[in-house]
Amino acid sequence: MIRLPSSHAAITAPLVASDSRFLGILIGRSLLDGRPFHLSPVLTDHAVLPSTNSLALGGLGSGKSTTAKTRARREILEHGHQYVVIDSFGEDNAGEWAPLVRSLGGQVIEAGTFTLNPVSAMFPPEVREQLVRSLIAAVEPAALTHQATHALQHALNHPKATSLNGLVDALVLPEEGRWSIEKLTEWGEGAAIALSRYTEGSLRGLFDGDTASLPETDLPIISFDFSRLDRNSPAIPSLMAAVACWAEHVWLRQSTAAHRHLVLEEAWQILLSPATSELIQRLLKNSRKAGLSLDVVMHTLSDLGTGPAQDLARLCEVAHVGRLGPEEAALVGALLNLPAWAVDKIPTLAPGQAVWKVGPNYVDIVQTVISEEEAKLTDTSSRRRKAQQALAVAIEQDTTTRAVTPAADSDEDQDLADDLFAKSEPSPAGCEDHEWDWEMPPNVIDSRHLAAIEAAREGRCGEAADLAALGEREDITAHGINSVEALSWLSTRATVAELCGNLDQAMQLRATVARMGMDMGKDVEWFEQAASDSTSPQWHRGPLPTEPEPPTGDLPSDKPRRRTWPYVAAIAALALAAGGVWQHAEDDKQAQERQEQAAAYKGVSATDLVIDGVQTEARAKWSKDGQSVILSVWVNSEENPKLVRIDSADQTAQEKTAPLESGEIPMPIRLEVKVPVKDRYEPVRMSVAVGGPTWEEGSRAPRRTIEFRPDRTAVDAETGKPLKQREARLL
């Protein structure tokens, strides 16, 4: 158990609750006190864990997917839970959940074999419209104008609209209604063209059947395998919309399991799509009532951007975070309100280790424990292991061949060397054509650097940053922070930053490379040039070998050699100067932004909300010293509220109304909390829950989350829409 002095306790909330015990399956053991860690969210008391949804984050190889699959297997075998998995990634043309699903007697449904009729009579009318709108939004978002929406609603009532083909016909040849046929035809043209992608275009066969081919609802686990689809294909959000509707209106209603789970693997591409984010948000908010847990698995929060998609992560009460880079760890810590010691630990976690947060107060570091059978069923690195084994065999064979017959350098090898190592300038007089100023580094490419740069070239910037941070940490641990290996990762990080458009960061990293090279006394260029007219570095080719001792004997020793250190010094000076200019410009930019914030600063923000039919006024007022904010809410007694609650950071205030006694005068409800802030210009968030006149004790009250800003503005944190300001009556 970690013990902290009282002076530190205030800055570590939520605290490590190592004396807490959760019911459920065994996940692993705590690395803080060594005790077993059990958790089945649905078995945890509602007061501790209001929601059972979970979020799993972690870089490549961190063990997040293995933990998710192990949890699913144990919940199914020990508690009889049911699972539906959206599997978007795998090896050998199969989703990574397939071995586990088949071992449990489940079903793997590949994309293209799951046919859904979006206008089937099994769905209520409002669900049909929402599903069709989702299909349109996935391929042509601009087609859903107000006029197109009316034409679609009109067409859904057409007798032909019993299949997607019939719906397209009803849009193209509508019946006359409130508006003329000519106008309805014109308005529905865009929607009809979008839906034709599913009836005549590249996505046909997914939704254009007359009947729905639906899976069984009593299987222990079902995996919808999207791994063969292009990750940028509109088929993924379209199919996800179909699966969400099937899960909500067929599976959940027919399933008899004690509890159900919907797993979203590689969830970023699902949560980012407007066609599916609303469906997922509705499932998240209604999960408790439906007896459902959404288990979201993804690499980083950065993949979700900063909009409403990232706000969905806040609805998950259980989070386990594997190894991430320092910047990503800080982002996750801010979103999940993790203590500083946990955020600092995230970049150093080993595979299978994760920081777990359960509810608002429990934080622990847990090592997942799996059996040999579970290891085989959850393995996601078979292809990498085969490559490593093949490389080991090749190296062994090559070593044997060299030991038997040393091979002379061929002309092809010399040509390849000439291409890979180009001289920076012609040799001076007296030097032979193939003379070098330093010993040639070995022709060995470090695949870790290559993998990071290739990920950046393909636009996977978050993954590239994780790979570079992981490799840098490994080499710093093995060789030291001032080693050649560690310096090479700065060069790779500069390349990744440049490929991802962060030119300022790339310049600063290269200035650091030049400065460290000089400090280490190396008179070499630390990264190879891509071309003679380019300053973009390639990946590092490994450390330079030790310079051999000067030859002795009769060999001539007075051959002139070029001194390259003046050129390196000049390059370093230019890089440092450029870095200084960049830093100065960055400082000016920050100063200007600070001045603009100061000019707009009002120190107060207030808005009106209607929650569960109750008119509610919420306000934030910053203190004069800018160190704290008072968040408050005011509700008129005439609105007949039964419950009012506010939450911000770890502060909570709540009031429930009781029946008035004879002669008692109703009083308005006023609640407030005071939260600290580090910067007077930073926004603060407050969650407001209100139970209206029809609210019943024991049910979850509707709530809204507001982000207040000190420039007298406020936005809805879930939708990002600005909220109207008003003069507050709050004190």
C-alpha positions in Angstrom: 0.0 0.0 0.0 1.3 3.5 -0.9 1.5 5.9 2.1 1.7 9.6 1.4 2.3 12.6 3.7 -0.8 14.7 4.4 0.7 17.6 2.4 0.6 15.4 -0.7 -2.7 13.7 -0.2 -4.7 16.7 -1.6 -3.1 16.5 -5.0 -3.5 12.7 -5.6 -7.3 12.4 -5.7 -8.6 10.0 -6.8 -6.6 8.1 -4.2 -5.4 4.5 -4.3 -8.1 2.5 -2.6 -6.1 -0.6 -2.0 -8.4 -1.8 0.8 -11.4 -1.9 -1.7 -12.6 -5.3 -2.8 -14.7 -5.9 -5.9 -16.7 -9.0 -6.7 -16.3 -10.9 -9.9 -13.8 -12.6 -12.1 -10.0 -12.6 -11.4 -8.2 -10.2 -13.7 -4.7 -10.2 -12.1 -2.8 -8.9 -9.2 -2.1 -5.4 -7.9 1.5 -4.2 -8.3 1.0 -1.8 -5.4 0.2 -4.3 -2.6 0.3 -7.7 -4.3 -3.3 -8.6 -3.6 -5.5 -10.3 -6.3 -7.6 -7.9 -8.4 -11.2 -9.1 -9.1 -13.8 -7.1 -11.1 -17.1 -7.8 -12.7 -18.6 -4.3 -13.1 -22.2 -5.5 -13.1 -21.6 -7.1 -9.7 -20.2 -3.9 -8.2 -22.5 -1.8 -6.0 -24.4 1.0 -7.9 -23.2 3.6 -5.4 -19.6 2.8 -6.3 -20.1 2.2 -10.0 -23.2 3.8 -11.5 -22.3 2.6 -15.0 -20.7 -0.7 -16.1 -19.2 0.6 -19.4 -15.4 0.3 -19.8 -12.6 1.9 -21.8 -9.3 0.1 -22.7 -6.4 2.2 -24.0 -2.8 1.3 -24.8 -0.1 1.3 -27.5 0.9 -1.6 -29.7 1.9 -4.6 -27.6 0.6 -3.2 -24.3 -1.8 -6.1 -23.8 -5.1 -4.2 -23.9 -6.8 -6.6 -26.4 -5.4 -9.7 -24.5 -6.9 -8.3 -21.3 -10.3 -7.6 -23.0 -10.5 -11.1 -24.5 -9.5 -12.7 -21.2 -12.2 -10.8 -19.4 -14.8 -11.9 -21.9 -13.8 -15.5 -21.7 -14.0 -15.6 -17.9 -17.3 -13.6 -17.8 -18.9 -16.1 -20.2 -17.6 -19.3 -18.5 -18.1 -18.1 -14.9 -21.2 -15.9 -15.0 -22.9 -16.9 -18.3 -22.7 -13.4 -19.8 -23.2 -12.9 -23.6 -20.9 -10.9 -25.9 -21.2 -9.3 -29.3 -17.9 -8.1 -30.7 -17.2 -5.6 -33.5 -13.8 -6.9 -34.7 -12.0 -4.6 -37.1 -8.4 -5.9 -37.0 -6.7 -9.3 -37.3 -4.1 -11.4 -39.1 -4.3 -13.8 -42.1 -7.7 -12.4 -43.3 -9.4 -13.2 -40.0 -10.4 -11.0 -37.0 -8.3 -11.3 -33.9 -11.3 -12.5 -31.8 -12.0 -15.5 -34.1 -10.0 -18.2 -32.2 -11.6 -17.2 -28.9 -15.1 -17.0 -30.4 -14.9 -20.5 -31.9 -13.4 -22.0 -28.7 -16.5 -20.8 -26.8 -19.0 -22.2 -29.3 -19.8 -18.8 -30.7 -20.2 -17.5 -34.3 -17.9 -15.4 -36.5 -19.9 -13.4 -39.1 -17.8 -11.9 -41.8 -18.7 -8.6 -43.5 -20.8 -9.4 -46.6 -22.6 -12.4 -45.1 -24.6 -10.3 -42.7 -27.6 -9.0 -44.7 -29.9 -6.5 -43.1 -33.1 -5.0 -44.4 -33.0 -1.5 -42.9 -36.8 -1.0 -43.5 -37.8 -4.4 -42.1 -41.1 -4.5 -40.2 -39.1 -5.9 -37.2 -37.9 -2.3 -36.5 -40.2 0.5 -35.3 -40.8 3.3 -37.8 -38.5 5.7 -36.0 -35.7 3.1 -36.0 -36.1 2.5 -39.7 -35.8 6.2 -40.4 -32.7 6.6 -38.2 -31.0 3.5 -39.7 -31.6 4.8 -43.3 -30.4 8.2 -42.3 -27.2 6.6 -40.9 -26.6 4.8 -44.2 -27.0 8.0 -46.1 -24.7 9.9 -43.7 -22.0 7.2 -44.1 -21.6 7.8 -47.9 -23.1 11.3 -48.6 -23.5 13.4 -45.4 -24.4 16.5 -47.4 -27.4 14.7 -49.0 -29.4 15.0 -45.7 -30.9 18.5 -46.2 -34.2 19.5 -44.6 -36.0 18.9 -47.9 -34.3 15.5 -48.4 -35.4 14.4 -44.9 -39.0 15.3 -45.6 -38.8 13.4 -49.0 -37.3 10.4 -47.1 -40.0 10.4 -44.5 -42.6 10.6 -47.2 -41.0 7.7 -49.1 -40.9 5.5 -46.0 -44.7 5.5 -46.0 -44.8 4.3 -49.6 -46.2 0.7 -50.1 -43.0 -0.2 -52.0 -40.8 0.8 -49.1 -40.4 -2.8 -47.7 -36.8 -3.1 -48.9 -34.0 -0.7 -49.7 -34.6 -1.1 -53.5 -38.3 -0.3 -53.0 -37.3 2.7 -50.9 -35.1 4.1 -53.7 -38.0 3.6 -56.2 -40.3 5.5 -53.8 -37.8 8.4 -53.7 -37.4 8.5 -57.5 -41.1 8.0 -58.3 -43.0 9.4 -55.2 -46.7 9.6 -54.7 -48.3 12.9 -54.3 -48.6 14.2 -50.8 -48.6 17.5 -49.1 -46.1 18.7 -51.6 -46.2 18.2 -55.4 -44.6 15.1 -57.0 -42.1 17.4 -58.8 -40.8 18.9 -55.6 -40.7 15.5 -53.8 -38.7 14.1 -56.7 -36.2 17.0 -56.6 -35.8 16.9 -52.9 -35.3 13.1 -52.7 -32.8 12.9 -55.5 -29.7 13.2 -53.3 -30.9 10.6 -50.8 -31.8 8.2 -53.7 -28.3 8.6 -55.2 -26.7 8.0 -51.8 -28.8 4.9 -51.2 -28.0 3.6 -54.7 -24.5 2.9 -53.4 -26.0 0.1 -51.4 -28.3 -1.2 -54.2 -26.2 -0.8 -57.3 -22.7 0.4 -56.2 -19.7 -0.9 -54.4 -21.7 -1.6 -51.2 -24.4 -3.7 -52.7 -25.2 -7.0 -51.0 -25.1 -5.6 -47.4 -28.5 -4.0 -47.0 -30.5 -4.6 -50.2 -32.1 -8.0 -49.4 -35.8 -8.4 -49.1 -35.4 -10.2 -45.8 -32.9 -9.9 -43.0 -30.4 -12.8 -42.4 -29.9 -12.3 -38.7 -27.7 -14.3 -36.3 -29.0 -16.3 -33.4 -29.5 -14.4 -30.1 -28.8 -17.2 -27.6 -25.1 -17.8 -28.6 -22.5 -17.1 -25.8 -20.5 -14.8 -28.2 -20.9 -13.4 -31.7 -18.1 -11.6 -33.6 -18.9 -9.4 -36.6 -15.6 -9.5 -38.5 -14.9 -6.3 -40.4 -11.1 -7.0 -40.7 -11.2 -7.5 -44.5 -12.7 -4.1 -45.1 -10.7 -1.0 -45.9 -10.5 1.0 -42.7 -11.6 4.1 -44.5 -14.5 2.4 -46.2 -18.0 3.8 -45.5 -19.1 0.1 -45.2 -17.7 0.0 -41.6 -19.9 2.8 -40.1 -22.8 1.5 -42.2 -22.4 -2.0 -40.9 -21.9 -0.7 -37.4 -25.2 1.2 -37.6 -26.9 -2.0 -38.7 -25.3 -4.0 -35.9 -26.2 -1.4 -33.3 -29.9 -1.4 -34.4 -29.9 -5.2 -34.4 -28.3 -5.3 -30.9 -30.7 -2.8 -29.5 -34.0 -4.0 -31.0 -33.5 -7.7 -31.5 -30.6 -9.1 -29.4 -31.2 -7.2 -26.2 -35.0 -8.0 -26.3 -34.6 -11.7 -27.1 -31.5 -12.5 -25.0 -32.1 -14.2 -21.7 -28.5 -13.8 -20.4 -27.8 -12.3 -17.0 -25.8 -9.5 -18.6 -24.7 -8.5 -22.1 -21.6 -6.9 -23.5 -21.0 -5.1 -26.8 -17.3 -4.8 -27.5 -16.0 -2.2 -30.0 -12.5 -3.2 -31.1 -10.5 -0.4 -32.8 -13.3 1.9 -31.7 -11.9 5.2 -33.1 -13.3 4.6 -36.6 -16.7 3.9 -35.2 -16.9 6.8 -32.7 -15.6 9.3 -35.2 -18.4 8.6 -37.7 -21.4 10.9 -37.5 -23.5 7.9 -38.8 -22.8 5.8 -35.7 -21.7 8.1 -32.9 -25.3 9.0 -32.0 -26.2 5.3 -31.9 -23.3 4.5 -29.6 -24.1 7.5 -27.4 -27.7 6.3 -27.0 -26.5 2.8 -26.1 -24.1 4.2 -23.6 -26.7 6.3 -21.8 -29.3 3.5 -21.8 -26.9 0.7 -21.0 -27.9 0.3 -17.3 -31.6 0.1 -18.1 -30.9 -2.4 -21.0 -28.6 -4.6 -18.9 -25.7 -3.9 -21.3 -22.0 -3.0 -20.9 -20.1 -1.3 -23.8 -16.5 -2.3 -23.7 -14.5 0.1 -25.9 -10.9 -0.9 -27.0 -8.6 1.4 -28.8 -5.0 2.7 -29.0 -5.1 6.4 -28.0 -7.6 9.2 -27.2 -5.9 11.4 -29.8 -7.5 9.2 -32.5 -10.8 10.7 -31.5 -9.8 14.3 -31.9 -11.2 16.8 -29.4 -14.9 16.9 -30.3 -18.0 14.9 -29.1 -16.3 11.6 -29.9 -13.8 12.0 -27.1 -16.6 13.1 -24.7 -18.1 9.6 -25.2 -15.1 8.2 -23.4 -16.1 10.1 -20.2 -19.3 8.0 -20.0 -17.2 4.9 -19.3 -16.8 4.4 -15.5 -14.2 1.6 -15.8 -10.9 2.4 -17.5 -7.7 0.4 -17.9 -4.7 2.2 -19.5 -1.7 0.3 -20.8 1.6 1.7 -22.0 1.3 5.1 -23.8 3.8 7.8 -24.6 4.2 10.7 -22.1 2.1 13.2 -24.1 -0.8 10.7 -24.6 -0.5 9.7 -21.0 -1.0 13.3 -19.9 -4.1 13.6 -22.1 -5.6 10.5 -20.7 -4.8 11.6 -17.2 -6.6 14.9 -17.7 -9.7 13.2 -19.3 -10.0 10.5 -16.6 -8.9 12.6 -13.7 -6.0 10.3 -12.8 -3.5 11.2 -10.1 -0.1 12.5 -11.1 1.8 9.4 -9.9 -0.4 7.2 -12.1 0.1 9.4 -15.2 3.9 9.2 -14.6 3.7 5.5 -14.4 1.8 4.9 -17.7 4.8 5.3 -20.1 6.9 2.8 -18.1 4.3 0.0 -18.0 5.3 -3.4 -19.2 3.1 -5.6 -21.5 0.1 -6.8 -19.6 0.3 -4.0 -17.0 -2.3 -1.3 -16.8 -3.5 1.6 -14.6 -7.1 0.7 -13.7 -9.6 3.3 -12.6 -12.9 2.0 -11.2 -15.6 4.6 -10.5 -14.5 8.1 -9.3 -12.2 7.1 -6.4 -10.4 3.8 -7.1 -7.0 3.7 -8.9 -4.6 0.8 -9.0 -1.8 -0.7 -11.2 -2.7 -4.3 -12.2 -0.7 -7.0 -13.9 -3.1 -9.2 -16.0 -2.6 -12.9 -15.3 -3.5 -15.4 -18.0 -3.2 -19.2 -18.4 -1.4 -21.0 -21.2 -4.7 -21.8 -22.8 -5.8 -18.2 -22.7 -2.5 -17.1 -24.1 -3.0 -19.2 -27.2 -6.6 -18.0 -27.7 -5.8 -14.3 -27.2 -2.5 -14.2 -29.1 -2.3 -11.3 -31.6 1.4 -11.4 -32.5 1.7 -14.7 -34.4 2.8 -13.1 -37.6 5.5 -11.0 -35.8 6.8 -14.1 -34.0 7.0 -16.0 -37.3 9.0 -13.1 -38.8 11.4 -13.1 -35.8 11.8 -16.9 -36.0 12.5 -16.6 -39.8 15.1 -13.9 -39.1 16.8 -16.0 -36.5 17.0 -18.9 -38.9 18.4 -16.7 -41.7 21.0 -15.2 -39.4 22.1 -18.6 -38.2 22.4 -19.9 -41.8 24.2 -16.7 -42.9 26.7 -17.1 -40.0 27.3 -20.8 -40.9 27.9 -19.8 -44.6 30.4 -17.1 -43.6 32.3 -19.4 -41.3 32.7 -22.0 -44.1 33.5 -19.7 -47.1 34.1 -16.0 -46.6 32.5 -14.2 -49.5 34.3 -11.4 -51.4 32.4 -8.1 -52.0 30.6 -8.3 -55.3 30.1 -5.4 -57.7 26.3 -5.4 -56.9 27.1 -5.0 -53.2 29.4 -2.1 -54.0 26.7 -0.4 -56.1 24.2 -0.8 -53.3 26.7 0.6 -50.8 27.3 3.6 -53.1 23.5 4.2 -53.2 22.9 3.9 -49.5 25.9 6.0 -48.4 26.2 9.1 -50.6 29.1 11.5 -49.9 28.1 15.0 -48.9 30.8 16.6 -51.2 33.5 15.6 -53.6 36.7 14.3 -52.2 39.6 16.7 -52.1 42.7 16.3 -54.3 44.8 13.4 -53.2 41.9 11.2 -52.0 40.8 8.2 -53.9 37.2 8.0 -55.3 36.0 5.5 -52.7 37.7 7.0 -49.7 35.6 7.8 -46.6 36.1 10.3 -43.8 34.7 7.9 -41.2 34.2 4.2 -40.8 31.1 3.1 -42.7 28.3 2.0 -40.4 27.1 -1.5 -40.8 24.4 -2.0 -43.5 21.8 -3.0 -40.9 18.4 -1.2 -40.7 16.8 -1.0 -37.3 13.2 -2.1 -38.1 11.8 -0.3 -35.1 12.7 3.1 -36.7 11.4 2.0 -40.1 8.0 0.9 -38.5 7.5 4.3 -36.9 8.3 6.2 -40.0 6.1 4.0 -42.2 3.2 4.5 -39.8 3.7 8.3 -40.1 3.8 8.1 -43.9 0.5 6.2 -43.9 -1.1 8.9 -41.8 -1.2 6.9 -38.5 0.5 9.7 -36.5 -0.6 8.6 -33.1 0.7 5.0 -33.7 4.0 6.4 -35.1 4.5 8.5 -32.0 3.8 5.5 -29.7 6.3 3.4 -31.6 9.0 6.0 -31.5 8.5 6.7 -27.7 8.6 2.9 -27.0 11.8 2.4 -29.0 13.4 5.4 -27.4 12.6 4.2 -23.9 13.9 0.8 -24.6 17.3 2.1 -25.9 17.6 4.6 -23.1 17.1 1.8 -20.6 19.6 -0.4 -22.4 22.3 2.1 -23.4 21.7 5.3 -21.5 20.2 8.7 -22.2 23.3 10.1 -23.8 24.0 7.1 -26.0 24.1 6.9 -29.8 21.0 4.7 -29.8 19.0 7.3 -27.8 20.2 10.1 -30.1 19.1 8.2 -33.2 15.5 8.2 -31.9 15.5 12.0 -31.7 16.2 11.9 -35.5 13.4 9.4 -36.0 11.0 11.5 -34.0 12.0 14.5 -36.1 11.1 12.6 -39.2 7.7 11.5 -37.7 7.0 15.1 -36.7 7.8 16.3 -40.2 5.6 13.7 -41.9 2.7 14.5 -39.6 3.0 18.3 -40.4 4.6 19.4 -37.1 7.5 21.3 -38.7 8.3 23.4 -35.6 8.8 20.3 -33.5 10.9 18.6 -36.2 13.2 21.7 -36.3 13.6 21.7 -32.6 14.4 18.0 -32.4 17.1 18.3 -35.1 18.7 21.2 -33.3 18.8 18.9 -30.3 20.4 16.2 -32.4 23.1 18.6 -33.6 23.9 19.9 -30.1 24.1 16.5 -28.5 26.3 15.2 -31.3 28.8 18.0 -30.6 28.7 17.4 -26.9 29.5 13.7 -27.4 32.5 14.6 -29.5 31.3 12.9 -32.7 32.3 14.4 -36.0 29.8 12.5 -38.1 26.4 13.3 -39.5 24.0 11.5 -37.2 21.3 10.9 -39.7 21.5 10.0 -43.4 20.2 12.3 -46.1 17.4 11.2 -48.3 18.9 13.0 -51.3 21.6 15.4 -52.1 19.2 18.3 -52.2 17.1 17.4 -49.2 17.5 17.8 -45.5 14.9 15.2 -44.5 16.6 12.4 -42.6 16.0 8.7 -43.2 15.7 6.2 -40.4 18.8 5.5 -38.3 20.9 2.5 -39.4 22.3 1.6 -36.1 25.3 2.8 -34.0 28.6 3.5 -35.6 31.3 0.9 -35.0 34.4 1.7 -32.9 37.0 3.4 -35.0 39.9 0.9 -35.6 43.4 1.5 -34.3 45.8 3.3 -36.8 47.6 0.8 -38.9 51.2 0.1 -38.1 54.1 -1.3 -40.2 55.1 -0.3 -43.7 51.7 1.0 -44.8 51.7 4.7 -45.6 50.2 6.8 -42.8 50.4 10.3 -44.1 47.4 10.2 -46.4 45.5 13.5 -45.9 42.0 13.2 -44.4 39.3 15.7 -44.4 38.3 17.3 -41.1 34.5 17.4 -41.0 34.0 18.9 -37.6 33.9 22.6 -38.9 31.0 21.6 -41.2 29.2 19.9 -38.4 29.8 22.8 -36.1 28.4 25.2 -38.7 25.3 23.0 -39.2 24.8 22.8 -35.4 25.1 26.6 -35.1 22.5 27.1 -37.8 20.2 24.5 -36.3 20.5 26.1 -32.9 19.9 29.6 -34.4 16.8 28.2 -36.2 15.7 26.7 -32.9 16.1 30.0 -31.2 14.1 31.8 -33.8 11.4 29.1 -33.5 11.4 29.5 -29.7 11.2 33.3 -29.9 8.3 33.1 -32.4 6.6 30.6 -30.2 7.0 32.8 -27.2 5.6 35.8 -29.1 2.6 33.7 -30.2 2.0 32.6 -26.6 2.3 36.2 -25.3 -0.2 37.4 -28.0 -2.6 34.6 -27.0 -2.3 35.5 -23.4 -3.1 39.2 -24.2 -6.2 38.2 -26.1 -7.3 36.0 -23.2 -6.8 38.8 -20.8 -8.8 41.2 -23.0 -11.7 38.8 -23.2 -11.6 37.8 -19.6 -14.9 38.4 -17.7 -14.5 35.9 -14.8 -18.1 34.8 -15.0 -20.4 32.7 -17.2 -24.1 31.8 -16.8 -26.6 29.9 -18.9 -30.2 28.5 -18.7 -30.8 24.7 -19.2 -34.0 22.6 -19.4 -33.3 19.2 -17.8 -36.1 16.7 -17.4 -38.6 19.5 -18.0 -37.1 21.7 -15.3 -35.8 25.2 -16.0 -32.4 25.3 -14.5 -29.9 28.2 -14.2 -26.1 27.3 -13.9 -23.2 29.7 -13.3 -19.4 29.7 -12.9 -17.7 32.6 -11.2 -13.9 32.8 -11.0 -12.2 34.1 -7.8 -10.3 37.4 -7.9 -6.9 35.7 -7.6 -7.8 33.2 -10.4 -7.1 30.2 -8.2 -10.6 28.8 -7.9 -14.1 28.8 -9.5 -17.4 28.7 -7.7 -19.9 26.6 -9.7 -23.5 27.0 -8.8 -27.0 26.1 -9.8 -30.4 27.7 -9.1 -33.9 26.0 -9.6 -37.2 27.7 -8.9 -39.5 25.7 -6.5 -42.4 26.3 -8.9 -40.6 23.9 -11.3 -41.4 21.0 -8.8 -37.9 19.4 -9.0 -37.5 16.2 -6.9 -33.7 16.0 -7.2 -30.9 18.5 -8.1 -27.2 17.5 -8.1 -24.0 19.1 -9.4 -20.6 17.5 -9.9 -17.3 19.1 -10.8 -13.8 17.5 -10.4 -14.2 15.6 -7.1 -16.8 18.0 -5.7 -20.5 17.2 -5.4 -23.6 18.9 -4.0 -27.1 17.5 -4.0 -30.6 18.2 -2.7 -33.8 16.2 -2.7 -37.1 17.9 -2.1 -39.6 16.6 0.5 -43.4 17.2 0.6 -44.1 20.6 2.2 -45.8 20.7 5.6 -48.8 22.9 6.2 -47.9 26.6 6.1 -44.4 26.0 4.8 -43.2 28.3 2.0 -41.4 26.6 -0.8 -37.8 27.8 -1.3 -35.7 27.7 -4.4 -32.9 25.2 -4.6 -29.4 26.7 -4.5 -26.3 24.5 -4.8 -22.6 25.4 -5.2 -19.2 23.8 -5.2 -15.7 25.4 -5.2 -13.0 23.8 -7.4 -9.4 24.8 -7.8 -7.8 25.9 -11.2 -4.2 26.3 -12.2 -4.9 29.0 -14.7 -7.6 31.7 -14.5 -8.1 31.4 -18.3 -8.8 27.7 -18.4 -12.4 26.4 -18.8 -14.1 24.3 -16.1 -16.9 21.7 -16.5 -19.9 21.0 -14.3 -22.4 18.2 -14.6 -25.9 19.1 -13.6 -28.5 16.3 -12.9 -32.1 17.1 -12.3 -35.0 14.8 -11.5 -38.2 16.5 -12.6 -41.8 16.1 -11.3 -42.1 12.5 -12.7 -38.6 11.4 -11.5 -38.7 8.3 -9.3 -36.3 7.5 -6.4 -33.7 4.9 -7.5 -33.6 5.8 -11.2 -30.8 7.8 -12.8 -31.7 11.4 -13.2 -31.1 13.1 -16.6 -28.0 15.3 -16.7 -26.2 17.9 -18.8 -22.5 18.7 -18.8 -21.5 22.4 -19.4 -18.1 23.8 -20.1 -17.9 27.3 -18.7 -15.3 29.7 -20.1 -14.1 32.9 -18.3 -14.8 35.0 -21.4 -18.6 34.8 -20.6 -19.3 31.9 -23.0 -20.4 28.3 -22.3 -20.8 25.2 -24.5 -22.6 21.9 -24.2 -19.8 19.4 -23.5 -21.5 16.5 -25.2 -22.5 18.3 -28.4 -20.0 21.2 -28.6 -22.9 23.6 -29.2 -22.6 27.1 -27.7 -25.1 27.9 -24.9 -26.9 31.3 -24.6 -25.6 33.5 -21.9 -27.9 35.3 -19.4 -27.7 37.7 -16.4 -27.7 35.3 -13.5 -29.8 35.7 -10.3 -27.3 33.6 -8.4 -25.3 35.2 -5.7 
